[in-house]
Amino acid sequence: MEGVGGGLAIATMQTITNYWPLLFPAMLLAGSCSKPATMEVDIFETSESGNKLTKVTTVARTGEMAEIAILPGEKYQTITGVGGSFTEASASLLNRLSKENRAKILEAYFGESGAKYSLTRTHIGSCDFSLGNYTYAPVEGDMELKQFSIAEDMDDIIPMIKDAMAISKEGFKIISSPWTAPPWMKDNKDWKGGKLLPEYQPVWALFFSKYLAEYKAQGIDIWGITVENEPLGNDSNWESMHFTPQEMTDFVVNHLGPKLRADGHQVKILGFDQNRDEELRKWVDVMYADEAGREYFDGTAVHWYASTFDYFPDALQYAYQKAPDKHLINSEACVDAEVPRWQDDAWYWSQEATDWGWDWAPEDQKHLHPKYVPVFRYARDIIGCFYNWVVGWVDWNMVLDRQGGPIWAKNWCVAPVIVDPEQDEVYFTPLYYTLAHFSRFIRPGAVRIGFKNPDADLQVTAAQNPDGSIAVVVFNPTESEKQFKISLGEKSTPGKISAKAIQTILIK
């Protein structure tokens, strides 16, 4: 692939010196030696063999090695951020842990010694990973939303966000998404399924405005919103509300966009917010069909659940080409339909996980949902997304319990951090360290840059950060250690990556 652009402790800088292979004869005669070309690098690895964002060193090697050439002159998209989601499930679990373990998890996600999450998501009203159904506007017929209240969030989600903000040195962006309007605004009067009644479109737009204002009053600025989580529905298994591409675009152009602008909200509006398969093409065709849509839509949000291995590069490329000046963000991903394995690192490196499609996908889509390796799925997907113009990548729940909840819909899932609140125990799964390879080292404002990689077994991405450092992420899914050489102009350094491992090489 060519193109783009314990283990929590910060290691000291490693300097690797590479000498020029040839010296001018005149220099040799004079007894002089050449000046060494140096490359200062930090190398971190997470591997099946036990490394967890561990500082590793390389030694000089001889013989032929594949050369991964970094090409900072080839510039692509600017990265918005990488991170995970504030859900009621995660926030309620943090409330049940000791102060020490709560602080440990938040530091691991947002602190300088941790993953330094920079792009996050939360839900507007209840979702499947809530403790039950709720809305901020429960009073039927309250057309002016005088009874609007975010009280439901005041004891869990909001404190979690505020604590994260206090820890995060550089700050982070938040995307907020509704799963449904209040049932009284819908044609089926239910939390699940149905559509927004036309007469409530102005009220629903007002709902967004009030949400943004109430969160701002709590000191929390929302960077972006999606219009609807999974507008194609979820077979009515939990909160949902259906839109067609045209219905969503009309709502944004005629109601949501103008209302938010009139009320002074500087917030990004992202459309779609469902699986990045061929359906994505249909939505961007409508969203960006004319200047009205382009005026109000700031980008497109996508999820990864259409496949456990295919990141649908053609669909992502199509969405980018349709609107190259807009955001393209993966807003949700997780190991779904699985109960987490507790203190079992080996499972996360094994080809045992299955997803919803293993049992429920239509026959013509079954091939997209084989058994898979959870770590591989994350590493491959983030690298593949970055290679295809995605600017931000957001995981789902930051914290779940040993059952894969709490979740009222009983749709058990896995999170990077699993806790046992009864025993006050915390398990950082290999997924946490995998995500940190990207979030910690590829910072907001980084520009994805080019590279040449002759080794088809290795997957690579590279980005140059605002401070000038270059982060190169190398993923080796094979059963064998791999040797290679990283070069940047005239400088180079030999390297190696363990079998079944992910590695970040930070070039200063």
N, C-alpha and C positions, 0 to 999 in steps of 0.2 A: 504494500500500500504506500503510495506516495502522496504528499499533499500537505495538508493543514499544519494550520496553525492559526506496662512497659514500653511499647514502642512509641510513646508520645513525646519523649524527651527530645529536645533540639540538640543535634550533634554539632560539633565544631567543624569548621571548614577543612576540607581535604584538598591539598594541592598536589596535582599529578604533573610531573614534568616529562615532556617528551622532547628528545634531542633530534636536531636535524639529521637525517640519515646520511647526508653528504656534506663535505666541507670543501671549500675551494682549495685547489692545490697550493696557491700562494699562502693561504692561512696555515696549511699543514707545514709548509716549509718554515714558516715563521714561528711555529710552535704555539700558535694561537688556538683557542677553542671557540666554538660558536656560542651565541647566546641561546639559552633554552627557550623554546616556545611553551608557555605554561597554560594549563587549563584548570581553573579552580572549580571543583565540583563537590557537591554533596550527593551521595547515592543512598537511597532508601529502598528496602525490599520487603514485600509481603509474600510468603510462599507456603506451599503445603508442608514443607519441611519444618516450619515453625517460626520463620521470621514474621514480625508484625510491625511494619513500618520501621524496620530495624536499619540502622546505619551500617552499611557494608563497605568494604574496601576492595579495590582491584589491584592486581599485581601485574607487572610488565610481562607480556607473553610474546612468544615468537611464532612464526608461521602465518599462514593466510587466515584472515578473519574477514567476515562480511563487514563492510563499512557503511554505517548509517550516517549519511552526510546531512547536517542541519543547514537549511537554506533560509536565513532570516530575511533575505531580500524578497522572497515570495510571501506576500502577506494576504491573509484571508479575513475571516470575520473577527470582530471584537467580542470577547467573552463577557457575558453579563454576570455569571456566577454558577456555583455548584453548591448543593445543600440538600436539606430534607424538610419535613413538614411538622408543624405544630398542630397536633390533633387533640381532641378532648381525651382520647384514650391515653396518649402519651403524657399529657399534662396531669391527668388524674393519677397516673402511676407515680410520677415524680412527687406528687403530694403525699404519697403513702410511704415513701422511702425516708431514711434518715437524712438530716441536713447534709451530712458528709457525702452520702452517695448521690443525693440530688445535685450537689455542687460538682461532684466528680464527673457526672454525665454532661452537665452543661459546659463545664470546662473542656471536656473531650470534644464536644461539638463546636464550641464557639471561642474557646480560649486560645491564647498564643501558643500553648503547648499541644493543642489538639488539631482538629480538622479544619478549623477556621471557616465554617460554613458562611457563604456569602449570598446565597439565593435560597429563599424558603417559601413555604406555602402554608396556608391555613384555610379552614372552611368557614363559610358564612352561614350561620345556623347549623343545624345538625347534619351529620353524614353517617355512613355506616360505622365509622370508628368514633362514634359518640356513645354515651351511656344510655341514650334514649332519644326520642324525637323532640325537637324543640325549634321554635322560631322566635325572632326578635319582635314579630308583629302578630301576636296570637289573637287579637280582637277582630272578629269578623266585621267587615264594613267600615273599618277605621281607614277611610280613604286618605286622610292627611297624616296617617301614622303617628298620631299624638301619643299613643301608648307604646311606641317603639322603645325597646330597651335591650341592651347587651348584658344585662345582669347575669345571664347564664354563663358568660365567659369570665366573669370577674373573679371566680375562685380557682380557675385552673389555666385556661389558655392564656389569658392576659398576664397573670403572674409569670408564667413560663417565658413568654415573649420578653417581658420586662427584665427578667433575670438574665436572659440571653443577651439582651441589649447592653446590660451593665458589664457583662464579661467580654463582649466582642470589641476589640480595639478598633477595627476598621468599620464596624457596622455591617448590616446585611439588609437585603431587599426582601419584601414580603409580597407574595401573590395570594390574593384571596379569591375563593371560588364558592359559589352556592351550589348545593345539590338539588334544591327545590325552592320554589316560592311557598309561602304559607298555603296549606291546603285550601283555604277559603278563596284564594285567587285562581284556582285551577278548575278545569272542566270536570274532573272526576272527584274533587273534594278529598283527595287522598295524598299522603306523603309520597307514595310511590307511583311513578308513571304519570300519565295525563299531560295536559298542556296548559299554558298560561292563557286565561281568558282575555280576549282583546281589550275589554273594558278596563282591565287591571294593568295594562302595559305602563301607563304613566305612574301608577302607584308602585309598581315593581321597580321602575327606574328611580323613584324617590327612595325606595328601600335601600338601594345601593348607596345613594348620596348620604342618607342618614347613618348607615354603617360606617362609611369612611369618616364622617364627622365625629361620631362617637369614639371611634378608635383614636382619631387624632386628639380628641380631648383627653385620652388616656396617655398621650405622649407617644403614640404608635402611628407612624406614617405608613400607609399601604402604598407600595410602589406600583402594583398592577392588579388587575382583576381579570378573571375569565368570566364570560357571560353565563356559562352553565357547565358544570362538570358532566361529562359524558351525555351530550344532548341526544344521542341515539338510544339511550336507555340502558338498563342492566337487567332486563327481564323482570322488572319490578321486584327485585330482591331487597332493595333498600331505597332510600330517598333518591328520587330522580324526577326530571321534568323534560319533556321532549321538545326539540326544535328541529325543523328542517334548515338547511343552509340559508334559504331565502327568508324564513321566519326570523332566524337569529339576526341576519343582516338588517332586515327591516326594523327590528326592535332597537338595534344599536344606532342606526342612522336616524330614526324618527323619534326615539325616546331616550335611551340610555346615554348616548354620546352628548346630545344637546343638554340634557339635564345636568350631567356631571360638569360640563363646561360652564353652564350658567351658574352653578353653585361654587365654582372656583376650585374644583378638584383637579389637581395635576396628577393624573393616574393613567397608567397604560391599560388599554382595553385589548385583551387577547381573545380571539375567536376559536371555535372548534372545541378543543380540550378533550379529545378522545383518541382512539388508537391510530397510529400513523401508518395505516395500510392504504389501499387504493382509495378509500373514502376521503382521505385528506385532499386528493385532487379536486373532488367535487366541491368541497367547502371553500378552498382558496379561490376557485373559479368564480364563485358567487361573492365571497367577501370582498374581493378586489376587482370586481367586474367594472366598477365605475369610480369616479372621483369621490362620490359620497361615501362609499365604503372605505376607500383608501384614507379619507380624511379622519375617520373615527377609529378604525382598527389600527392598533399599533403592532400587531403581530398575531401569531398563531401558536396555540399550545397543543401539545400532542402527548399521548401515553404510549407505553411499550407493550401492551397486553395482547397484541395481535399475533405475537410469535415469541418463542423463547430464544431464538437465535437470529432471526432476520430483522435488521433494523430498517428495512425498506428504503434503501438509498435512493431509488428512483423517485419514490413519492416525496422524500425530503428535498431532493434536487428540484423537483417540479415546484414545490411550495416556495423554495428560495427564488427560483427564476421568476415566479409569478410576482413576487414582491421582495426584491433583493434589499430594499431599504427598511424592511420590517423585521421584528424579532421572530425567531423560531425557537421555541423553548419546550423541552420535555418537562412537563409539569407534574408527572406522577409515574412511579415505577416501584414495584416491590415483588418479592417472592410470594405469590398469592396462592390460595387454596392449599396451604401447608401449615401444619403446626410446627413451631420452631423446635430445633434440636438444642437441648440445653447442655452447655459445656462440652460440646462435641464438634471441635473444629474440623475433624475429618469429613463430616457430612457436607460441610459447605464447600469442600474441594472435590466432592464425589458426584458422579453422574447418577443421582438418585431422585432429585427433585422433579415433581410434576406440577403443572398449573391447571387452571380451570379447563383449558382446551384439551387436556389429556383425556378427560371424560366427556366434555360437553361440546367441543367444537364440531361443526358439520364435517362430514366425511371428506369433502374437498379441501378442508383446512387442517385436517388432523396432522399432516406432515409438518405443519408449522409449530407443533407442540409436543416434541419428543421429551424424554427425560433429559435433564441438563445439569450442569455444574453451576451452582449459584454464583460463586466468585467469577467464573468465566462469563456468565451472563451479564453481570455488571460491567466488568472491564471491557468486554467486546462491545457492549452497547454504547457506553460513553465514548469510547474511541471512534466507533462508527458514526455516532451522531455528530461529534465534532468534525469529522472528515466530511460530513454532508451539511455543513452550514448551521447546525444547531448552535445557539449562543449561550444557552443555559440548560442545566440538567438538575432536576429536583427529585429526590427520593420521597417515598411516602412516609409512614410513621417513623419518628425517630426512636421511640421506645415502645415495646409491647411486653406482655407477660409471657409466661411459659406456655400458655394455651394459644397464644397468638392474638390476644385481645387486650383489653376489653372491647367488645364489639357487639352491639345489640343484634346485628343481622347474622351473627355466628359465621361470618366469612373470614375464618382464621387466616392470618398472614404472618410473615416474618419481618422483623425490623433489624437494623444493624446492631442495636443494643437490646438485649432481653433482660428482664428483671424478675426477681421473685420477691414481691413486696412483703410477703409473710415472713420470710427469712432475712429480708433486707440484703439481698445479694444481687450483684450486677454481672452480666456476661457480655463482654465486647466480642461479637462474632467476627469472623474474618471479613464480613461485608463492611463493617465499620472501617477497617484498615484499607480495604479496596477503595472505598469512596474517598478516603482521606488522601490517597495518592493524587487525586485530581483536585479536590477542594482546597487542600492546604497549599499546593504548589502552583496551581494555575489560578491566578488572582483576577478579580474584576478589572476589566480594562486591558487584560492580556490580549495579544493578537495571535491568532493561530498562524503558524508559519510553515513553510515547506520543508520537505526532507526527501531523501532518497533512501530506500530500504530494500536491498537486494534479497533479503531473507524472507521468503514467503511464509515461514512459520511464525515469525514475529509480527505483532501488530504494534503500531507506533503512532503517537501523536506528539506534536511539539507546539509550544506557545511561548511568546516573548512577553514577559510581564512589564508593567509600567516602570519598574525600577531597573529595567534592562536585563535582568536575569532571564534565562531560558529554561523552561521545564520540559523535559523529554520523558514521556511515559512509554515504557516498553512492556508488552504483555507476552509472556511465553506460555502457551497452553500445552506444550509438548511434555513428554515424559523424560526429556533429557536436558541437561544444562546446555546453555547456548553461550558461545563466545562471539564477540563482535567488537567493532571499533567505532566510537563516536567521533566525528570530525566536525569542526567549525572553522571554516577557512583553512588556514595553514596549521591550526592546532588540532590535536587529536588525543584521545586516551583510550587504551584498551578496556574492555569491560566484559563482564559475564553475568548471566542471569540464571538463577536456579531453575530446575524443572518445575513446571506448574507454579508460576510466580508472576508478580507484577512489580515493576521497578520504576521509580522516578529518579531521574538524573537531573539535578539542578546545577546549571552552568552559570557561574557568577560572571 
